[in-house]
């Protein structure tokens, strides 16, 4: 019996040693985005700029809408930002046709999402490269809140700063009812590392102009220069169940 127990312990120890080299290969392919987000109400395109100072923004969770987090009466615009180091191991593991998936989960209702100041997608579709940075994205189907936000970038995309700090900024517009990021299952992952679904968090192109605090966003006059008026609507609320 003692011999069998010893052998069993040796087998368990061997599994523990080997498993980090095998089983977590899929886990190592994921950079989670479930925590570390900051939040502010209103709208200003300067918030997309990686150098923008968000030190006074409020921390917020993305596993539930902003309503139960102190913003029950908020409808309209708000922004989320997160800073994350993207490891070059994701690039090294990618195959020729792979890219980087930015998976942001579900957002209620509409979004424009930026990486280091560049628009990478909106309402779950990749950026074509010529979209105006205006309010047109808020006119999409309200059912967009049910859609996973998955934006794929090639590994040689210049906005990706490998092994350095990157800034993901999400411009959100809530048309009424619950608002904001709410599924809490976001992450960065190489595109060829498996099916990209909210359940597995497997997720994260065309070049768009990069926003910086010193460069006026496209379509704005130099006087506007990224200083869109801060807006926060309080309208008749339409509650619905997610």
C-alpha positions as CSV (number, residue, x, y, z in Angstrom):
1,X,0.0,0.0,0.0
2,X,2.9,2.4,0.9
3,X,4.5,1.7,-2.5
4,X,1.2,2.4,-4.3
5,X,0.7,5.6,-2.4
6,X,4.3,6.7,-3.2
7,X,3.8,6.0,-6.9
8,X,0.6,7.9,-6.9
9,X,2.2,10.9,-5.4
10,X,5.0,10.7,-7.9
11,X,2.5,10.6,-10.7
12,X,0.6,13.7,-9.3
13,X,3.9,15.6,-9.0
14,X,4.8,14.7,-12.5
15,X,1.5,16.0,-13.8
16,X,1.9,19.3,-11.9
17,X,5.3,19.7,-13.5
18,X,4.3,18.9,-17.0
19,X,0.9,20.7,-17.0
20,X,2.3,24.2,-17.2
21,X,4.0,23.2,-20.4
22,X,1.0,21.8,-22.0
23,X,-2.5,22.6,-20.6
24,X,-1.9,26.4,-20.1
25,X,-0.7,26.9,-23.6
26,X,-4.2,28.0,-24.5
27,X,-4.4,30.2,-21.3
28,X,-1.1,31.8,-22.1
29,X,-2.5,32.9,-25.4
30,X,-5.0,35.1,-23.6
31,X,-4.4,38.5,-22.1
32,X,-7.5,39.2,-19.9
33,X,-9.3,42.5,-20.0
34,X,-11.8,41.8,-17.3
35,X,-10.4,44.3,-14.8
36,X,-8.5,47.5,-14.7
37,X,-10.9,49.7,-16.7
38,X,-11.5,53.4,-16.1
39,X,-14.6,55.3,-16.9
40,X,-15.9,58.8,-17.5
41,X,-19.2,60.2,-18.6
42,X,-19.6,62.6,-21.5
43,X,-17.9,62.7,-24.9
44,X,-14.5,64.0,-26.0
45,X,-12.4,62.4,-28.8
46,X,-9.2,63.3,-26.9
47,X,-10.1,60.4,-24.6
48,X,-8.9,58.0,-27.4
49,X,-5.4,59.4,-27.4
50,X,-2.9,57.1,-25.6
51,X,-1.2,60.0,-23.9
52,X,-4.4,61.4,-22.4
53,X,-4.3,61.7,-18.6
54,X,-7.1,59.5,-17.2
55,X,-5.8,59.5,-13.6
56,X,-8.9,61.2,-12.3
57,X,-11.3,58.8,-14.1
58,X,-13.3,56.4,-12.0
59,X,-12.6,52.7,-11.8
60,X,-15.4,50.6,-13.2
61,X,-16.3,46.9,-13.6
62,X,-17.2,45.5,-17.0
63,X,-19.1,42.5,-15.9
64,X,-22.2,44.6,-15.4
65,X,-23.6,47.7,-17.0
66,X,-22.8,51.1,-15.6
67,X,-26.3,51.6,-14.1
68,X,-25.9,49.7,-10.9
69,X,-22.4,51.2,-10.4
70,X,-23.7,54.7,-9.7
71,X,-24.9,55.8,-13.1
72,X,-28.5,54.7,-13.1
73,X,-29.7,57.9,-14.8
74,X,-27.0,58.0,-17.4
75,X,-28.0,57.7,-21.1
76,X,-25.9,58.9,-23.9
77,X,-22.1,59.0,-24.2
78,X,-19.4,57.7,-21.9
79,X,-15.9,56.3,-22.3
80,X,-13.9,53.4,-21.0
81,X,-10.1,53.1,-21.0
82,X,-7.6,50.4,-20.1
83,X,-3.8,50.1,-20.3
84,X,-2.4,46.7,-21.1
85,X,0.9,45.3,-22.1
86,X,0.6,43.1,-25.2
87,X,3.3,40.4,-25.0
88,X,5.2,39.5,-28.1
89,X,4.6,35.9,-27.3
90,X,1.2,36.4,-29.0
91,X,2.9,37.6,-32.1
92,X,5.5,34.8,-32.0
93,X,2.8,32.1,-31.6
94,X,0.7,33.5,-34.5
95,X,0.8,31.8,-37.9
96,X,1.1,33.7,-41.1
97,X,-2.6,34.4,-41.5
98,X,-3.2,35.0,-37.8
99,X,-3.7,38.3,-36.2
100,X,-4.5,39.8,-32.8
101,X,-8.1,39.6,-31.6
102,X,-9.4,42.4,-29.4
103,X,-12.4,40.9,-27.7
104,X,-14.4,43.4,-25.7
105,X,-17.5,41.3,-25.0
106,X,-20.9,42.9,-25.3
107,X,-21.6,46.6,-25.1
108,X,-25.0,48.3,-24.7
109,X,-25.7,49.9,-27.1
110,X,-23.1,51.2,-29.5
111,X,-19.3,51.6,-29.6
112,X,-16.3,53.0,-31.4
113,X,-13.2,51.2,-30.2
114,X,-9.6,52.5,-30.4
115,X,-6.2,51.0,-29.9
116,X,-3.5,53.6,-29.2
117,X,-5.6,56.4,-30.7
118,X,-6.6,54.5,-33.9
119,X,-10.2,53.4,-34.6
120,X,-10.2,49.6,-35.0
121,X,-13.9,48.9,-35.1
122,X,-17.4,49.9,-34.2
123,X,-20.6,48.0,-33.2
124,X,-18.8,44.7,-33.8
125,X,-17.5,45.4,-37.3
126,X,-13.9,46.2,-38.3
127,X,-13.0,49.8,-39.2
128,X,-12.8,50.4,-42.9
129,X,-10.4,53.2,-42.5
130,X,-12.5,56.1,-43.7
131,X,-15.2,56.4,-41.0
132,X,-15.9,59.9,-39.8
133,X,-15.5,60.2,-36.0
134,X,-19.0,61.6,-35.5
135,X,-22.2,60.3,-34.1
136,X,-23.3,58.2,-37.1
137,X,-22.4,54.9,-35.3
138,X,-25.2,55.6,-32.8
139,X,-27.8,55.2,-35.5
140,X,-27.3,51.4,-35.8
141,X,-29.8,48.7,-34.8
142,X,-30.5,48.8,-31.1
143,X,-30.0,45.0,-31.0
144,X,-26.3,45.7,-31.3
145,X,-26.1,45.3,-27.5
146,X,-26.4,41.5,-28.1
147,X,-23.4,41.4,-30.4
148,X,-19.9,40.4,-29.3
149,X,-17.3,43.1,-30.1
150,X,-14.4,41.3,-31.8
151,X,-11.9,43.3,-33.7
152,X,-9.0,41.6,-35.5
153,X,-5.7,43.3,-36.4
154,X,-2.7,41.9,-38.3
155,X,0.3,41.2,-36.1
156,X,2.3,43.8,-38.0
157,X,-0.2,46.5,-37.5
158,X,1.7,49.6,-36.4
159,X,-0.6,50.7,-33.6
160,X,0.2,47.4,-31.7
161,X,3.1,48.1,-29.3
162,X,4.5,44.7,-28.5
163,X,5.9,44.2,-25.0
164,X,4.9,47.8,-24.2
165,X,1.9,49.6,-22.7
166,X,-1.1,49.9,-25.0
167,X,-4.3,51.9,-24.5
168,X,-7.7,50.6,-25.5
169,X,-10.4,53.2,-25.4
170,X,-14.1,52.5,-26.0
171,X,-16.5,55.3,-26.9
172,X,-20.0,54.1,-25.9
173,X,-23.4,55.5,-26.6
174,X,-26.4,54.2,-24.7
175,X,-29.8,54.9,-26.3
176,X,-31.7,54.1,-23.1
177,X,-32.1,51.4,-20.5
178,X,-29.0,49.7,-19.3
179,X,-25.7,51.0,-20.7
180,X,-22.1,50.2,-21.2
181,X,-19.8,47.2,-21.3
182,X,-21.5,44.4,-19.3
183,X,-20.4,40.8,-20.2
184,X,-17.0,41.0,-18.4
185,X,-15.3,38.4,-20.6
186,X,-12.9,40.5,-22.7
187,X,-9.4,39.6,-23.7
188,X,-6.6,39.8,-26.2
189,X,-5.7,36.6,-28.1
190,X,-4.0,35.6,-31.3
191,X,-6.6,35.1,-34.1
192,X,-5.6,31.4,-34.8
193,X,-5.8,30.2,-31.2
194,X,-9.4,28.9,-31.3
195,X,-13.0,29.8,-31.6
196,X,-13.7,33.3,-30.4
197,X,-16.8,33.3,-28.2
198,X,-17.9,35.0,-25.1
199,X,-18.0,31.6,-23.3
200,X,-14.4,30.8,-24.0
201,X,-13.0,34.4,-24.0
202,X,-11.0,33.3,-27.1
203,X,-10.9,36.8,-28.2
204,X,-8.9,40.9,-29.6
205,X,-8.6,46.4,-40.6
206,X,-7.8,49.1,-42.4
207,X,-5.8,52.0,-41.1
208,X,-7.7,54.9,-39.6
209,X,-6.3,58.2,-38.5
210,X,-4.6,58.2,-35.1
211,X,-5.9,60.7,-32.6
212,X,-3.4,62.6,-30.4
213,X,-4.0,65.6,-28.1
214,X,-2.2,67.8,-30.5
215,X,-3.8,66.6,-33.8
216,X,-7.4,67.6,-34.6
217,X,-9.5,64.5,-35.3
218,X,-10.7,64.1,-38.9
219,X,-13.8,66.1,-39.7
220,X,-13.3,68.6,-36.9
221,X,-12.2,72.2,-37.3
222,X,-8.9,73.2,-35.7
223,X,-10.9,75.2,-33.2
224,X,-12.8,72.1,-32.1
225,X,-9.5,70.1,-32.1
226,X,-10.8,67.2,-30.1
227,X,-12.9,69.3,-27.7
228,X,-16.3,68.0,-28.4
229,X,-18.8,69.2,-25.8
230,X,-19.3,66.9,-22.9
231,X,-22.8,65.4,-23.2
232,X,-24.9,63.4,-20.8
233,X,-28.5,62.8,-21.7
234,X,-31.2,62.1,-19.2
235,X,-34.2,60.9,-21.3
236,X,-37.3,58.7,-20.7
237,X,-35.8,55.4,-19.7
238,X,-36.7,52.1,-21.4
239,X,-35.8,49.2,-19.2
240,X,-35.4,45.8,-20.8
241,X,-33.9,42.5,-19.7
242,X,-30.5,41.5,-21.1
